[in-house]
């Protein structure tokens, strides 16, 4: 028995790495919300079900041919080799989002260890030399089916996670209920939520102690985390970013936060895999406005046809903003450059004020308009608002200008891309005076329209970029087709599977002024760069 378990020493290191990867993927797929994780497992069967574990079959037959001592050594060497290969993969991973050992991950690991120990204890208590080959098969299957086992463990942990959820939700509700004068604002939309939230937060901080949910904390767990750990008793304003990937998400968040003010950024083709239609998306986003109290205020974008044409089931005050349409706050006389933008805001069709900002892109004008509208309603004077707008800084990975070296400037728009946002990013790239490069893996989670929209994206790229670097051969095939449709120079198109190779290509460009648009940076669940 001792030799049997010693032979599995290297196996233990191997499955630690393998289960780390499966837990990481479970985490990136929102712990299987809307069955995202299990869909990913079967969609990527070449990574999850066709693995080096199959090689055990070759070794297994040697069990009946050679002495057990030699077979045990062979098992140790075999898993030592698999451990080396798995470690090599870890080092080569393109980790866009780090693996975070959260409390939930710890609970998953605890359940996994318990199941593993139960099998091991069973073997110890019932060890039979004639069954050793079957014991090995059991351990092999535990390694081979790691992704599916994590799916089962996630299900096993559901009752525990619900208890944890209600505990932290009750704690957060208690904190909110003790802050009677807290101004609560909800922001949702298909895209632009995080940037809009940060802009509003910066402006409101002129007068108030304003707190906005950090980063992209826009789920129930994220909002609970923000409230319990970051919201301070001296805060006057709480800005909650509200994300939704399925029906009922916004309703749940509104019942939890109970905002008095709401902003919808823009409604578009995002999360169509779960919403199916943009009409379903619109209804869900408008739950924020329809759940505001009658004395609440909603800020809407009149240039967005889905907002403009929606029949709102609420009598709260609505303030409309826009650029193309007549509305309460309208941006006119817009001038853009690679240094920023300036424009006039016409208030109620009468008063006009001039604004300047370092931010880039038409989308940010809408975000500024919404923030200005609510800040003005909450009593901040225009001169203070104008000063705050002039000092705004870009949100990380949202059209953020970064100097890479003496000749290369990065336009970092790496946060998940969408059809309208990608067009606006290309408009920003087009403003730049130099050699223009785009690096992109395309757009995701667009349902049945994903290929068509990526193909159209390729056509837009052809009108702007001097060089195109596509990340992921399979993922970017529709973009390539769009480029070819516009007769784009094939010598200027490069297809790679590791985004790090893009910077090698860029640095070899013989031009003193190179601008590189990083449009979308897919999470590792879409990585094509190896298994």
C-alpha positions as CSV (number, residue, x, y, z in Angstrom):
1,X,0.0,0.0,0.0
2,X,2.9,2.4,0.9
3,X,4.5,2.0,-2.6
4,X,1.1,2.6,-4.2
5,X,0.6,5.9,-2.5
6,X,4.3,6.9,-3.0
7,X,3.8,6.4,-6.7
8,X,1.1,9.0,-6.7
9,X,3.3,11.7,-5.2
10,X,3.8,13.5,-8.6
11,X,0.1,12.9,-9.4
12,X,-0.9,15.1,-6.5
13,X,1.1,18.0,-7.8
14,X,-0.4,17.5,-11.3
15,X,-4.1,17.5,-10.2
16,X,-3.4,20.6,-8.0
17,X,-2.5,22.5,-11.2
18,X,-5.3,20.9,-13.2
19,X,-8.0,21.8,-10.7
20,X,-6.5,25.3,-10.3
21,X,-7.3,25.7,-14.0
22,X,-10.8,24.3,-13.8
23,X,-11.6,26.5,-10.8
24,X,-10.2,29.5,-12.6
25,X,-12.4,28.8,-15.6
26,X,-15.4,28.4,-13.3
27,X,-14.6,31.7,-11.7
28,X,-14.3,33.4,-15.1
29,X,-17.7,32.0,-16.2
30,X,-19.4,33.6,-13.1
31,X,-19.6,30.2,-11.3
32,X,-21.9,28.8,-14.0
33,X,-24.4,31.6,-14.1
34,X,-26.8,30.9,-16.9
35,X,-24.9,27.6,-17.5
36,X,-22.0,29.6,-18.9
37,X,-19.3,27.3,-17.4
38,X,-20.7,23.9,-18.6
39,X,-21.4,25.4,-22.0
40,X,-17.8,26.5,-22.2
41,X,-16.6,23.0,-21.1
42,X,-18.3,21.3,-24.0
43,X,-17.6,24.0,-26.5
44,X,-13.9,23.7,-25.7
45,X,-13.8,19.9,-25.5
46,X,-10.4,20.0,-27.2
47,X,-9.1,21.7,-24.1
48,X,-11.2,20.1,-21.4
49,X,-11.9,16.5,-22.6
50,X,-9.1,15.7,-25.0
51,X,-6.1,15.8,-22.7
52,X,-2.8,14.1,-22.0
53,X,-4.5,12.0,-19.4
54,X,-5.4,9.6,-22.2
55,X,-1.8,8.5,-22.4
56,X,-2.4,6.5,-19.2
57,X,-4.1,3.9,-21.3
58,X,-0.8,3.0,-22.9
59,X,0.8,2.6,-19.4
60,X,-2.1,0.8,-18.0
61,X,-1.6,-2.3,-20.1
62,X,2.0,-2.6,-18.7
63,X,0.5,-3.3,-15.3
64,X,-0.2,-6.9,-16.5
65,X,3.3,-7.3,-18.0
66,X,5.9,-5.8,-15.6
67,X,6.4,-6.1,-11.9
68,X,4.5,-3.7,-9.7
69,X,7.7,-2.0,-8.3
70,X,8.6,-0.9,-11.9
71,X,5.0,0.0,-12.7
72,X,4.8,2.2,-9.6
73,X,8.0,4.0,-10.7
74,X,6.5,4.4,-14.2
75,X,3.3,6.0,-12.8
76,X,5.4,8.4,-10.8
77,X,7.4,9.4,-13.9
78,X,4.3,9.6,-16.0
79,X,2.6,12.1,-13.7
80,X,5.8,14.0,-13.2
81,X,5.8,14.5,-17.0
82,X,2.2,15.6,-17.0
83,X,2.9,18.0,-14.1
84,X,5.8,19.5,-16.2
85,X,3.5,20.0,-19.2
86,X,0.7,21.5,-17.1
87,X,3.2,23.9,-15.4
88,X,4.5,24.9,-18.8
89,X,0.9,25.8,-19.8
90,X,0.4,27.9,-16.7
91,X,3.6,29.9,-17.5
92,X,2.4,30.5,-21.0
93,X,-1.2,31.5,-20.0
94,X,-2.4,34.9,-21.3
95,X,-4.0,35.9,-18.0
96,X,-6.1,39.0,-18.5
97,X,-8.0,38.5,-15.3
98,X,-6.0,37.1,-12.4
99,X,-7.1,34.0,-10.5
100,X,-8.4,35.3,-7.2
101,X,-8.5,33.0,-4.2
102,X,-11.8,34.4,-2.8
103,X,-13.8,32.9,0.1
104,X,-16.0,31.2,-2.5
105,X,-13.0,29.6,-4.1
106,X,-11.8,28.4,-0.8
107,X,-15.1,26.7,-0.1
108,X,-14.9,25.0,-3.5
109,X,-11.4,23.8,-2.7
110,X,-12.6,22.5,0.7
111,X,-15.4,20.5,-0.9
112,X,-13.0,19.1,-3.5
113,X,-10.5,18.1,-0.9
114,X,-13.2,16.3,1.1
115,X,-14.3,14.3,-1.9
116,X,-10.7,13.4,-2.7
117,X,-10.0,12.4,0.8
118,X,-13.2,10.2,1.0
119,X,-12.0,8.2,-2.0
120,X,-8.5,7.9,-0.5
121,X,-9.8,6.9,2.9
122,X,-12.0,4.3,1.3
123,X,-8.9,2.8,-0.5
124,X,-6.9,2.8,2.8
125,X,-9.6,1.1,4.7
126,X,-10.4,-1.5,2.0
127,X,-7.0,-1.9,0.4
128,X,-6.6,-5.0,-1.7
129,X,-3.5,-5.8,-3.8
130,X,-5.7,-7.3,-6.4
131,X,-7.6,-4.1,-6.9
132,X,-4.6,-1.7,-7.3
133,X,-5.1,-1.3,-11.0
134,X,-8.7,-0.1,-10.4
135,X,-7.5,2.3,-7.7
136,X,-5.2,3.9,-10.2
137,X,-8.1,4.2,-12.7
138,X,-10.1,6.0,-10.1
139,X,-7.4,8.6,-9.6
140,X,-6.9,9.0,-13.3
141,X,-10.6,9.7,-13.8
142,X,-10.5,12.3,-11.0
143,X,-7.8,14.1,-13.0
144,X,-9.3,13.6,-16.4
145,X,-12.8,14.8,-15.5
146,X,-11.5,17.8,-13.5
147,X,-13.7,20.3,-15.3
148,X,-16.9,18.2,-15.0
149,X,-16.1,17.4,-11.3
150,X,-15.8,21.1,-10.6
151,X,-19.2,21.5,-12.2
152,X,-20.6,19.0,-9.8
153,X,-18.8,20.5,-6.8
154,X,-20.3,23.9,-7.7
155,X,-23.7,22.3,-7.6
156,X,-23.0,20.6,-4.2
157,X,-22.0,24.0,-2.8
158,X,-25.2,25.8,-3.9
159,X,-27.0,25.5,-0.5
160,X,-23.9,26.9,1.3
161,X,-23.5,29.7,-1.2
162,X,-27.2,30.7,-0.8
163,X,-26.6,30.9,3.0
164,X,-23.5,33.0,2.5
165,X,-25.4,35.2,0.0
166,X,-28.2,35.9,2.4
167,X,-25.8,36.6,5.3
168,X,-23.9,39.3,3.4
169,X,-27.0,40.7,1.8
170,X,-28.7,41.1,5.2
171,X,-25.5,42.7,6.5
172,X,-25.4,45.1,3.5
173,X,-29.1,45.9,3.8
174,X,-28.6,46.7,7.5
175,X,-25.9,49.2,6.6
176,X,-28.0,50.9,3.9
177,X,-31.0,51.1,6.2
178,X,-28.9,52.9,8.8
179,X,-28.0,55.6,6.3
180,X,-31.3,57.4,5.9
181,X,-30.0,60.4,4.0
182,X,-27.9,58.5,1.5
183,X,-28.5,59.5,-2.1
184,X,-28.6,56.2,-4.1
185,X,-28.0,56.2,-7.8
186,X,-28.2,53.2,-10.2
187,X,-26.5,53.1,-13.5
188,X,-27.1,50.4,-16.2
189,X,-26.9,50.0,-19.9
190,X,-25.4,47.6,-22.4
191,X,-22.1,49.4,-22.3
192,X,-20.5,52.5,-20.8
193,X,-21.6,51.8,-17.3
194,X,-18.3,51.9,-15.6
195,X,-17.1,55.0,-17.3
196,X,-20.4,56.8,-16.7
197,X,-20.2,55.8,-13.1
198,X,-16.7,57.1,-12.7
199,X,-17.4,60.4,-14.4
200,X,-20.5,61.0,-12.3
201,X,-18.6,60.1,-9.1
202,X,-15.8,62.6,-9.9
203,X,-18.3,65.4,-10.6
204,X,-20.5,64.7,-7.5
205,X,-17.4,64.7,-5.3
206,X,-17.2,68.5,-5.8
207,X,-20.1,68.9,-3.3
208,X,-20.7,65.5,-1.8
209,X,-18.8,62.6,-0.3
210,X,-19.6,60.3,-3.2
211,X,-18.8,56.6,-3.3
212,X,-19.1,54.5,-6.5
213,X,-18.8,50.8,-6.6
214,X,-15.2,49.9,-7.5
215,X,-14.0,48.6,-10.9
216,X,-16.8,46.6,-12.5
217,X,-18.6,45.5,-9.3
218,X,-22.1,45.3,-10.8
219,X,-23.5,42.0,-9.6
220,X,-25.3,41.3,-6.3
221,X,-22.1,39.9,-4.8
222,X,-20.1,42.8,-6.1
223,X,-22.6,45.4,-4.7
224,X,-22.7,43.6,-1.3
225,X,-18.9,43.5,-1.2
226,X,-18.8,47.3,-2.0
227,X,-21.3,48.2,0.6
228,X,-20.0,45.9,3.4
229,X,-16.3,46.7,2.8
230,X,-16.1,50.2,1.3
231,X,-19.2,52.3,1.8
232,X,-18.5,54.7,4.7
233,X,-21.0,56.1,7.2
234,X,-19.8,59.6,6.2
235,X,-20.7,59.1,2.5
236,X,-23.5,61.2,1.1
237,X,-23.9,59.4,-2.3
238,X,-23.8,55.8,-3.3
239,X,-23.5,55.1,-7.1
240,X,-24.2,51.5,-7.9
241,X,-23.3,50.1,-11.3
242,X,-25.9,47.5,-12.2
243,X,-25.0,44.7,-14.7
244,X,-27.4,42.3,-16.3
245,X,-26.9,39.2,-18.4
246,X,-30.4,37.7,-18.0
247,X,-34.0,38.6,-17.3
248,X,-34.6,39.6,-13.7
249,X,-31.0,40.8,-12.9
250,X,-31.9,44.5,-12.7
251,X,-35.0,43.9,-10.8
252,X,-33.1,42.0,-8.2
253,X,-30.5,44.8,-7.9
254,X,-33.1,47.5,-7.6
255,X,-35.0,45.7,-4.9
256,X,-31.7,45.5,-3.1
257,X,-30.3,49.0,-3.5
258,X,-33.6,50.9,-4.0
259,X,-32.1,53.8,-6.0
260,X,-33.9,57.1,-6.2
261,X,-32.0,58.2,-9.3
262,X,-31.2,56.1,-12.4
263,X,-29.1,56.5,-15.6
264,X,-29.3,54.3,-18.7
265,X,-26.1,54.7,-20.8
266,X,-26.8,53.0,-24.1
267,X,-28.8,50.0,-25.1
268,X,-27.3,47.7,-27.7
269,X,-26.3,44.2,-28.8
270,X,-24.7,42.8,-25.7
271,X,-25.3,39.5,-24.0
272,X,-27.6,38.4,-26.8
273,X,-26.8,34.7,-26.0
274,X,-28.9,35.1,-22.9
275,X,-31.3,37.9,-23.7
276,X,-31.9,36.6,-27.3
277,X,-33.3,39.9,-28.6
278,X,-32.5,43.5,-28.1
279,X,-36.1,44.1,-27.1
280,X,-35.6,41.8,-24.1
281,X,-32.5,43.7,-23.2
282,X,-34.4,47.0,-23.4
283,X,-37.2,45.8,-21.1
284,X,-34.6,44.6,-18.5
285,X,-32.6,47.8,-18.6
286,X,-35.7,49.9,-18.1
287,X,-36.5,48.1,-14.9
288,X,-34.1,50.5,-13.3
289,X,-36.2,53.5,-14.4
290,X,-39.6,51.8,-13.7
291,X,-38.6,50.9,-10.2
292,X,-37.6,54.4,-9.2
293,X,-39.9,56.1,-6.7
294,X,-42.4,58.7,-8.1
295,X,-40.2,61.5,-6.8
296,X,-37.1,59.9,-8.4
297,X,-35.3,61.0,-11.6
298,X,-34.2,59.0,-14.6
299,X,-31.6,60.2,-17.1
300,X,-32.0,58.8,-20.6
301,X,-30.3,59.1,-23.9
302,X,-32.6,60.5,-26.6
303,X,-30.3,59.5,-29.4
304,X,-30.7,55.9,-28.5
305,X,-33.8,54.7,-30.4
306,X,-34.5,51.9,-28.0
307,X,-34.7,54.4,-25.1
308,X,-36.5,57.1,-27.1
309,X,-39.2,54.6,-28.3
310,X,-39.8,52.8,-25.0
311,X,-43.1,53.4,-23.2
312,X,-42.0,54.0,-19.6
313,X,-44.3,52.6,-16.9
314,X,-43.5,55.2,-14.3
315,X,-44.4,58.9,-13.6
316,X,-41.0,59.9,-12.2
317,X,-39.1,62.9,-13.7
318,X,-37.2,62.1,-16.9
319,X,-34.3,64.2,-18.1
320,X,-33.2,63.5,-21.7
321,X,-29.7,64.0,-23.0
322,X,-28.3,63.7,-26.5
323,X,-26.3,65.1,-29.4
324,X,-28.5,64.5,-32.5
325,X,-31.9,65.0,-31.0
326,X,-33.6,68.0,-29.4
327,X,-33.5,67.3,-25.6
328,X,-33.0,68.8,-22.1
329,X,-29.2,68.7,-22.3
330,X,-27.8,68.6,-25.8
331,X,-24.1,68.7,-26.9
332,X,-23.4,70.9,-29.9
333,X,-20.4,72.4,-31.7
334,X,-18.3,69.3,-30.9
335,X,-14.6,69.5,-31.8
336,X,-12.3,66.5,-31.3
337,X,-8.6,65.9,-31.5
338,X,-6.1,63.4,-30.3
339,X,-5.8,65.5,-27.2
340,X,-9.4,65.5,-26.2
341,X,-12.8,67.1,-27.0
342,X,-14.6,70.4,-26.5
343,X,-18.3,71.1,-27.0
344,X,-21.2,73.3,-25.9
345,X,-24.1,72.0,-23.8
346,X,-27.4,73.6,-24.5
347,X,-29.7,73.5,-21.4
348,X,-33.4,73.3,-22.0
349,X,-32.9,74.7,-25.5
350,X,-31.9,78.1,-24.1
351,X,-28.7,78.4,-22.0
352,X,-25.4,77.4,-23.5
353,X,-22.1,76.5,-21.7
354,X,-18.7,75.5,-23.1
355,X,-17.0,72.4,-21.8
356,X,-13.6,70.8,-22.4
357,X,-12.4,67.3,-21.6
358,X,-9.3,65.2,-22.0
359,X,-11.5,62.2,-22.7
360,X,-11.9,60.7,-26.2
361,X,-14.8,59.4,-28.1
362,X,-18.5,60.3,-28.7
363,X,-19.6,57.8,-26.0
364,X,-17.9,59.9,-23.4
365,X,-19.9,63.0,-24.4
366,X,-23.1,61.0,-23.6
367,X,-21.5,59.9,-20.3
368,X,-20.6,63.5,-19.5
369,X,-24.1,64.8,-20.4
370,X,-25.8,62.3,-18.1
371,X,-23.4,63.2,-15.2
372,X,-23.9,66.9,-15.8
373,X,-27.7,66.5,-15.9
374,X,-27.8,64.7,-12.5
375,X,-25.1,66.8,-10.9
376,X,-27.1,70.0,-11.9
377,X,-30.3,68.5,-10.5
378,X,-28.6,67.7,-7.2
379,X,-27.5,71.3,-6.8
380,X,-24.0,71.6,-8.1
381,X,-23.3,74.9,-10.0
382,X,-22.3,74.9,-13.6
383,X,-18.9,76.5,-13.1
384,X,-17.9,73.7,-10.6
385,X,-19.2,71.1,-13.0
386,X,-17.2,72.5,-15.9
387,X,-14.0,72.5,-13.9
388,X,-14.6,68.8,-12.9
389,X,-15.2,67.8,-16.5
390,X,-11.9,69.4,-17.6
391,X,-10.1,67.3,-15.0
392,X,-11.7,64.0,-15.8
393,X,-9.3,61.1,-16.5
394,X,-10.1,58.0,-18.6
395,X,-11.3,54.9,-17.0
396,X,-8.8,52.0,-17.1
397,X,-9.0,50.1,-20.4
398,X,-11.6,52.4,-21.8
399,X,-10.0,54.5,-24.6
400,X,-7.0,55.1,-22.3
401,X,-4.0,56.7,-23.9
402,X,-0.6,55.1,-22.8
403,X,2.9,55.7,-24.0
404,X,4.5,52.3,-24.8
405,X,7.9,53.6,-26.0
406,X,9.3,56.5,-27.9
407,X,7.4,55.8,-31.1
408,X,4.4,53.7,-30.0
409,X,1.2,55.0,-28.2
410,X,-1.4,52.6,-27.0
411,X,-5.1,53.4,-27.2
412,X,-6.3,50.9,-24.6
413,X,-9.9,50.0,-25.2
414,X,-9.3,46.5,-23.9
415,X,-12.5,46.1,-21.9
416,X,-15.0,43.9,-23.6
417,X,-16.0,45.3,-26.9
418,X,-19.4,45.8,-28.5
419,X,-20.6,46.9,-32.0
420,X,-21.1,50.6,-31.3
421,X,-18.2,50.9,-28.9
422,X,-15.8,49.4,-31.5
423,X,-16.9,51.9,-34.1
424,X,-16.3,54.8,-31.7
425,X,-12.9,53.4,-30.8
426,X,-12.1,53.3,-34.5
427,X,-13.2,56.9,-34.8
428,X,-10.7,57.8,-32.1
429,X,-7.9,55.8,-33.9
430,X,-8.8,57.7,-37.1
431,X,-8.1,61.0,-35.3
432,X,-4.5,60.1,-34.6
433,X,-1.8,61.6,-36.8
434,X,0.5,58.6,-37.5
435,X,0.6,55.0,-38.5
436,X,-2.6,53.3,-37.2
437,X,-2.7,49.7,-36.0
438,X,-5.6,47.7,-34.4
439,X,-5.1,44.6,-32.3
440,X,-8.3,42.7,-31.6
441,X,-9.8,39.3,-31.0
442,X,-13.2,40.5,-32.1
443,X,-16.5,40.7,-30.2
444,X,-18.2,38.0,-28.1
445,X,-21.5,37.1,-26.5
446,X,-23.5,38.5,-29.4
447,X,-25.6,35.3,-30.0
448,X,-26.6,34.4,-33.6
449,X,-25.4,37.8,-34.9
450,X,-21.9,37.5,-33.6
451,X,-20.3,36.4,-37.0
452,X,-22.2,39.1,-39.0
453,X,-21.3,41.8,-36.5
454,X,-17.6,40.9,-36.5
455,X,-17.6,40.8,-40.3
456,X,-19.1,44.3,-40.3
457,X,-16.4,45.3,-37.8
458,X,-13.8,44.1,-40.3
459,X,-15.2,46.4,-42.9
460,X,-15.0,49.4,-40.6
461,X,-11.4,48.5,-39.7
462,X,-10.4,48.5,-43.4
463,X,-11.3,52.2,-43.6
464,X,-9.1,53.3,-40.7
465,X,-6.2,50.9,-39.9
466,X,-2.9,50.8,-41.7
467,X,-2.2,47.4,-40.1
468,X,-4.5,44.8,-38.6
469,X,-3.4,42.2,-36.0
470,X,-6.1,39.6,-35.2
471,X,-5.8,37.5,-32.1
472,X,-7.2,34.0,-32.4
473,X,-7.6,32.4,-35.8
474,X,-11.0,30.8,-35.2
475,X,-12.5,33.8,-33.3
476,X,-11.4,36.4,-35.8
477,X,-12.3,34.6,-39.0
478,X,-15.4,36.8,-39.6
479,X,-13.3,40.0,-39.2
480,X,-10.8,38.6,-41.8
481,X,-13.7,38.0,-44.2
482,X,-14.9,41.6,-43.7
483,X,-11.4,42.9,-44.5
484,X,-11.2,40.8,-47.6
485,X,-14.6,42.0,-48.7
486,X,-13.2,45.5,-48.7
487,X,-10.0,44.3,-50.6
488,X,-7.8,45.2,-47.7
489,X,-4.1,44.5,-48.3
490,X,-3.4,40.9,-47.1
491,X,0.2,41.8,-46.4
492,X,-1.0,44.1,-43.7
493,X,-3.1,41.5,-41.9
494,X,-1.4,39.3,-39.2
495,X,-3.2,36.5,-37.4
496,X,-1.7,35.4,-34.0
497,X,-2.8,33.3,-31.1
498,X,-0.8,35.1,-28.4
499,X,-1.5,38.8,-27.9
500,X,2.0,39.3,-26.6
501,X,3.3,38.6,-30.2
502,X,1.4,41.7,-31.3
503,X,3.8,44.0,-29.6
504,X,6.8,42.4,-31.3
505,X,5.1,43.1,-34.7
506,X,4.3,46.7,-33.6
507,X,7.8,47.5,-32.5
508,X,9.2,46.4,-35.9
509,X,7.1,49.0,-37.7
510,X,9.3,51.5,-39.5
511,X,7.5,54.7,-38.5
512,X,8.3,57.3,-35.9
513,X,4.7,57.8,-34.7
514,X,2.6,54.6,-34.3
515,X,-0.8,54.4,-32.6
516,X,-2.1,51.0,-31.5
517,X,-5.8,50.5,-30.7
518,X,-6.2,47.5,-28.3
519,X,-9.9,46.8,-29.0
520,X,-11.2,44.1,-26.6
521,X,-9.1,41.7,-24.6
522,X,-11.0,38.5,-24.3
523,X,-10.9,36.6,-21.0
524,X,-9.0,33.4,-20.9
525,X,-12.1,31.3,-21.6
526,X,-11.8,32.5,-25.2
527,X,-8.0,32.1,-25.4
528,X,-6.9,30.1,-28.5
529,X,-3.2,30.2,-27.6
530,X,-2.8,26.5,-26.6
531,X,-4.6,24.2,-24.3
